[in-house]
């Protein structure tokens, strides 16, 4: 996994203020493995909100690394095969049981989308013939990418999920098990949403070419 320069910049900023930032093992490993290491991780100081992240501080090498990266020429992002639509209107949201799935963020034009622009993905592009289900986690990941912590926390009650299947656990009473946790409040600089659309139906001035999903930038 490549080094997350935005995350490293945040760690440097917190370190300069005398603080630290919680990072996961996946996030921190490339920074620790760099020669010289860019961060020092304190595994004895664990994030109380989820228990999977540990406190990290930047080393002296971190600023030099960021400066060198900033001076390096920026590679042009690969062109997306998905056309950006400017005249489509999202259909009303529909509740779905499960909108998780897989996807490759670099394949889709999230970075190029301006406010209220959309792009379409047909059901036929996906193995289970369900674009909304397949791209749900990709949209969530992009929302997380364009967010930053506010320092505030919120109390959330959510379903307990099986680590292996990722499905909600069902209790002895036949109902979904729930847990109440503290989660960080995030500020979004961009936000995306996804809706199912029907082929041949008009959505604003745009007509869906087939059944699939319309993904829009709404912030």
C-alpha positions, -999 to +999 in steps of 0.1 A: +000+000+000+014+034-009+021+061+017-010+083+023+006+118+020-026+135+032-027+114+064+011+119+069+006+157+066-021+155+093+002+135+116+030+160+111+006+188+120-005+171+152+031+163+161+041+199+157+013+209+181+026+183+206-001+158+199-006+126+179-030+110+154-046+076+156-037+054+125-046+018+116-020-008+109-027-007+072-023+031+071+008+032+093+028+002+080+041+019+048+052+049+068+070+028+094+086+006+068+100+036+049+137+042+052+140+062+073+107+057+092+083+086+088+063+079+120+066+063+154+036+043+165+027+038+202+009+005+203+002+010+240-021+040+232-052+027+214-081+047+199-109+042+224-136+046+197-128+014+178-097-003+194-080-009+160-059+023+157-028+034+176-013+067+183+013+079+158+038+108+158+059+120+129+097+117+128+121+143+116+122+126+082+084+131+076+087+168+067+116+161+043+096+133+027+066+155+021+087+183+007+104+160-017+070+146-028+056+181-033+085+189-055+082+158-076+063+160-110+027+149-106+016+120-129-015+127-149-045+107-136-058+080-160-088+090-181-121+074-170-142+055-195-174+069-178-190+100-193-199+128-169-236+138-172-247+173-166-285+172-172-296+142-151-318+144-120-315+117-093-346+096-086-359+096-050-338+075-026-350+039-020-343+019+011-322-012+004-312-040+027-275-040+018-256-015-002-221-029+004-200-042-024-166-038-041-153-014-066-122+004-079-123+041-071-098+050-098-120+034-125-147+059-120-146+097-125-152+108-089-123+132-089-136+150-121-172+153-109-184+189-102-213+197-079-246+181-092-228+162-120-234+125-123-222+094-141-240+061-150-230+025-145-251-002-160-261-033-141-247-054-169-212-042-159-213-061-126-212-098-118-244-099-098-262-075-122-267-049-095-247-017-099-260-001-067-250-030-046-216-034-063-207+003-061-222+011-026-189+006-008-170+026-035-192+056-029-188+053+008-150+051+004-150+082-018-171+101+008-145+090+035-117+101+012-130+136+010-137+141+047-117+152+077-123+148+115-138+178+133-126+167+167-161+161+179-177+127+187-213+114+182-231+084+198-244+059+172-265+028+176-257+003+149-260-034+140-233-058+152-217-074+122-201-108+120-163-102+112-162-131+087-195-126+068-199-088+074-237-096+079-257-084+108-257-108+138-291-122+147-299-127+184-318-155+201-349-134+199-346-133+161-338-096+160-306-079+149-281-074+176-271-037+181-243-018+198-239+018+209-205+033+200-188+067+199-177+078+164-159+108+152-179+136+135-165+142+100-166+173+078-171+166+041-154+186+014-171+165-012-200+140-010-215+115-033-247+094-034-260+066-056-295+057-068-309+029-089-324+039-123-345+021-149-335+019-186-356+040-209-369+063-181-362+100-180-344+116-151-345+153-158-332+158-193-313+126-193-326+092-203-311+060-187-297+038-215-303+007-193-310-005-158-282+005-135-270+032-110-266+069-112-239+083-090-239+121-082-218+146-064-241+164-040-215+185-021 
